[in-house]
Amino acid sequence: MNIKQAQKYVTTELADVYSNSELISIKRELLEYATGLNSAQQILADADYLTPEQVEKLAEQINQLKAGEPLQYILGQAYFYDRIFKVNKNVLIPRPETEELIEWIKEDSLNAKKNILDIGTGSGCIAIILNKIFHGATVYAIDVSADALQVAQDNAKEHDAKIEFIQADIFSYTSPEIQFDIIVSNPPYVPESEKEEMQTQVLHFEPHIALFVPNHNPLKFYTHITNFAIQYLKAGGELYFETHYLYASEVKKYMEQAGFVKVEIKKDLSGKDRMVKGIKK
């Protein structure tokens, strides 16, 4: 089977499972992973043959995709902010909305930053990119999961990012004598009631601990982290959240009640209220 035939094979096998636009991306990434050739190189080398081992692996990956497993977990990697990050079942797959959150932080925070904290770091993607943006800053990253932190540490090493990783439950964590310039968090925010509406790829494969919150307390993480930030942000320090679009206004209201000023909501590219920012007085 040559590369051109392999592309047709992927399309034929997955046509009933994925849309045309999804198939284009899947084909490109599967064949790039198998051959090491990018999409342009694949066109030039479409008559080149895959090895029997590559064909066997491709068939296995197609079966995993048919079962609903996300491509990123199958390949063990995801693209985020023009970089490749290691991912597995212990961390969420980085989303484009989180790239928008980082862009907002980058645009707003032009001055030098000394201390930055990422709460619920997962794969470490936010902390690592902020380390690259704010040269000289000390970036701290907290997660309750030791398995997630191992992934984050692997990613930090791969991207030559110096991150201070902390395994802790934010609900019991007390910071040492550090005052932060920025605290950012993309915490769990999906109510349990929305499980039935979620795609199989998300519900059956991504870690629930990083996704869901109780129906009776959907702001659980936001209220606690806001209170934490009141104590550990410097005056003039910035708190950024990624939020559920249905609860962004409630997060904003709570931050204002807690004493934050210039609290604002930012929409994502799809027009949904997705991010909230406030400044500590």
C-alpha positions in Angstrom: 0.0 0.0 0.0 1.5 3.3 -1.1 0.7 6.7 0.5 -2.0 7.6 -2.0 -3.7 4.3 -1.4 -3.4 4.7 2.3 -5.1 8.0 2.1 -8.0 6.5 0.2 -8.1 3.6 2.7 -8.5 6.0 5.6 -11.3 7.9 3.8 -13.2 4.7 2.9 -12.9 3.2 6.4 -14.0 6.3 8.3 -16.4 8.0 5.9 -19.4 6.9 7.9 -17.9 8.1 11.2 -16.4 11.5 10.5 -17.3 14.5 8.4 -15.3 15.4 5.2 -13.5 18.2 7.0 -12.6 16.0 9.9 -11.4 13.3 7.5 -9.0 15.7 5.8 -7.3 16.5 9.1 -7.3 12.8 10.3 -5.7 11.6 7.0 -3.0 14.2 7.2 -2.1 13.5 10.8 -2.3 9.7 10.5 0.0 9.6 7.5 2.3 12.2 8.9 2.6 10.2 12.1 3.2 7.0 10.0 5.7 8.4 7.5 7.1 11.5 9.1 6.1 13.5 6.0 3.9 16.6 6.2 1.0 17.1 3.8 3.0 18.7 1.1 5.7 16.0 1.2 3.0 13.3 1.1 1.7 14.7 -2.2 5.2 14.5 -3.7 5.8 11.1 -2.3 2.3 9.6 -2.8 3.7 6.6 -4.8 6.0 5.6 -1.9 5.1 2.4 -0.1 4.4 2.0 3.6 6.1 -0.9 5.4 4.0 -3.8 6.5 4.4 -2.6 10.1 3.1 0.9 9.1 0.1 -0.6 7.4 -0.7 -2.8 10.4 -0.4 0.2 12.7 -2.6 2.3 10.5 -5.3 -0.4 10.5 -5.1 -0.6 14.3 -5.5 3.2 14.6 -8.5 3.2 12.3 -10.2 0.6 14.5 -9.5 2.9 17.5 -11.0 5.8 15.7 -14.1 3.8 14.8 -14.5 3.0 18.5 -14.6 6.7 19.2 -11.1 7.2 20.7 -9.8 10.7 20.0 -7.1 10.9 17.4 -4.9 12.8 19.9 -4.9 10.0 22.4 -4.3 7.4 19.7 -1.2 9.4 18.5 -0.3 10.5 22.0 0.0 14.1 20.9 -2.0 17.2 20.2 -1.2 20.5 18.5 -1.5 23.6 20.7 -0.2 27.1 20.1 1.9 25.8 17.1 3.6 23.2 19.3 3.1 19.5 19.8 2.2 18.4 23.3 2.1 14.9 24.7 -1.4 13.8 25.8 -2.9 10.7 27.2 -6.0 9.6 29.1 -4.8 11.4 32.2 -5.1 14.9 30.7 -7.7 16.8 28.7 -6.9 17.4 25.0 -6.0 21.1 24.6 -8.7 23.1 22.9 -8.5 26.2 20.6 -10.5 28.2 23.1 -7.6 27.8 25.5 -5.3 29.3 22.9 -7.6 32.3 22.8 -7.3 32.6 26.6 -3.5 32.7 26.3 -3.8 35.3 23.6 -5.9 37.5 25.8 -3.3 37.2 28.6 -0.5 38.0 26.1 -2.3 41.1 24.8 -3.2 42.5 28.2 -0.1 41.7 30.1 2.6 43.7 28.4 4.6 44.5 31.5 7.2 42.1 32.9 5.7 39.4 35.1 7.6 37.8 38.0 5.3 35.1 39.3 2.5 33.3 37.4 0.3 30.4 38.7 -1.7 28.0 36.5 -4.3 26.1 38.5 -5.3 22.7 37.2 -2.5 22.5 34.7 -3.3 19.1 33.1 -0.9 18.7 30.2 0.9 21.8 31.2 0.0 23.6 28.0 -1.0 27.0 29.6 2.0 27.1 31.9 4.5 26.1 29.3 3.3 28.7 26.7 3.2 31.4 29.4 6.8 30.5 30.3 7.7 31.1 26.7 5.8 34.4 26.4 7.0 35.9 29.7 10.7 35.4 29.7 12.2 35.6 33.2 8.9 34.9 35.0 8.7 32.1 37.4 5.7 29.9 36.4 4.0 27.6 38.9 1.6 24.9 37.9 -0.7 23.0 40.3 -2.7 19.8 39.6 -4.3 17.3 42.0 -3.4 14.4 39.7 0.2 12.9 39.9 -0.4 11.2 36.5 -1.4 14.5 34.9 1.7 16.2 36.4 3.9 13.5 34.9 2.6 14.4 31.4 3.1 18.1 32.2 6.6 17.5 33.3 7.4 15.5 30.1 6.0 18.4 28.0 8.0 21.0 30.0 11.2 19.0 29.3 10.3 18.6 25.6 9.7 22.4 25.2 12.6 23.4 27.5 10.3 25.2 29.9 11.2 25.8 33.5 8.0 25.2 35.5 7.6 24.8 39.3 5.2 21.9 39.5 3.1 21.3 42.6 0.9 18.3 43.3 -2.0 19.6 45.4 -5.7 19.9 45.7 -6.5 23.6 45.3 -9.2 23.3 47.9 -6.7 22.5 50.6 -3.6 24.1 49.2 -2.1 27.1 50.9 0.6 29.0 49.0 4.0 29.7 50.6 4.9 33.4 50.8 4.4 34.1 47.1 2.4 36.9 45.6 1.4 36.3 42.0 1.2 38.7 39.1 -1.2 36.4 37.2 -3.3 33.5 38.2 -5.0 31.6 35.4 -7.2 28.5 35.5 -9.2 26.4 33.1 -10.9 24.3 35.8 -13.6 21.6 35.5 -16.9 23.4 34.5 -19.3 21.0 32.8 -22.3 20.1 35.0 -22.9 16.4 35.5 -26.3 16.9 33.8 -24.6 17.6 30.5 -23.0 14.1 30.3 -25.7 12.8 28.0 -25.1 15.6 25.5 -21.4 15.1 25.2 -19.6 13.4 22.3 -18.5 9.8 22.8 -14.9 10.9 22.3 -15.0 13.2 25.3 -17.3 11.3 27.6 -15.7 7.9 27.3 -12.1 8.8 27.0 -11.2 12.1 28.6 -10.7 12.3 32.4 -13.9 13.1 34.2 -12.0 14.7 37.1 -11.0 17.4 34.7 -14.4 17.9 33.1 -17.3 17.7 35.5 -18.7 19.6 38.5 -21.8 18.9 40.6 -25.1 20.2 39.2 -25.9 22.0 42.5 -22.5 23.8 42.5 -21.3 24.5 39.0 -19.2 27.5 40.2 -17.3 25.3 42.7 -13.9 25.9 41.3 -14.5 29.5 40.3 -15.6 30.7 43.7 -12.8 29.0 45.6 -10.1 30.1 43.1 -11.4 33.7 43.3 -11.1 33.6 47.0 -7.6 32.1 46.8 -6.6 34.8 44.3 -7.8 37.6 46.7 -5.2 36.3 49.2 -2.4 35.5 46.8 -2.5 38.0 43.9 -0.5 41.2 44.1 -2.4 44.4 44.1 -3.1 45.0 40.4 -2.6 41.3 39.7 -4.8 39.6 37.1 -7.1 36.6 37.4 -8.1 34.8 34.2 -10.6 32.0 33.8 -11.9 29.9 31.0 -15.5 29.2 31.7 -18.7 27.4 30.6 -20.5 29.9 28.4 -23.7 29.6 30.4 -21.9 30.6 33.6 -19.5 33.3 32.5 -21.8 36.1 33.8 -22.2 34.4 37.2 -18.4 34.1 37.4 -18.1 37.8 36.6 -20.7 38.7 39.3 -18.9 36.6 41.9 -15.5 38.1 41.1 -17.0 41.6 41.5 -18.6 40.7 44.8 -15.2 39.4 46.0 -13.6 42.8 45.2 -12.1 42.4 41.8 -12.3 45.4 39.5 -12.5 45.9 35.7 -14.1 42.4 35.4 -14.9 41.6 31.9 -16.1 38.7 29.7 -14.6 37.8 26.4 -16.2 35.7 23.7 -14.5 32.9 21.9 -14.3 32.7 18.1 -17.7 31.0 18.0 -19.3 33.9 19.8 -19.8 32.2 23.1 -18.9 33.9 26.5 -15.8 31.8 27.3 -13.3 33.8 29.3 -13.5 36.1 32.3 -10.8 38.5 33.6 -10.5 40.6 36.7 -7.9 42.8 38.5 -7.3 42.7 42.2 -7.6 46.2 43.8 
